[in-house]
Amino acid sequence: MRLLHGSYTEILTPDLSKCKGKNDFGKGFYLTPNWKRAWQMGKRSAFLHGGKITVNAFLFYPNIGEKKGLQIKIFEGFTTEWAKFILQNREESGFKHDYDIVIGPVADAFIDQEIKNYIRQCGEAYLDESNLSILVSRISQFGLSYIQYCFCTQKAINELIKD
């Protein structure tokens, strides 16, 4: 499987120490199979940091990763489990999961704004299942945009092959 990472520079070997936390799936190296999405992220990164828009390609073989014991979490669309996981990663300092790779929908700009509104409305009850169901129904109206792959551990990153 070919996965892409948009940046302002060429990346030969991903470095987790350069990855930020508080993202959808926590700290990790994010990729997508979608060239348009990778290009958009590269454009954003080049604007913020300077440099040239660069789409880095990597190969990943999920069946080999599974054989090597990688813990892979897959979210199939917008679910309350996905929403809770994203909120925990973004909002709870100290939240840590045990997955090597997390795969699922991107919380893009429209969804991000909906999440911010949701947190303002729910306050500390933002992780209650009934509230999460409301959030998911609101988010679902936007439809799936892109899928992201977050490589969260060095063990997972070691399975990426520069293409």
Secondary structure, 3 states (H helix, E strand, C coil): CEEEEEECCCCCCCCHHHCCCCCCCCCCEEEECCHHHHHHHHHHHHHHHCCCCEEEEEECCHHHHHHCCCCEEECCCCCHHHHHHHHHHHHCCCCCCCCCEEEEECCCHHHHHHHHHHHHHHHHHCCCHHHHHHHHHHHHCCCCCCEEEEECCHHHHCCCEEC
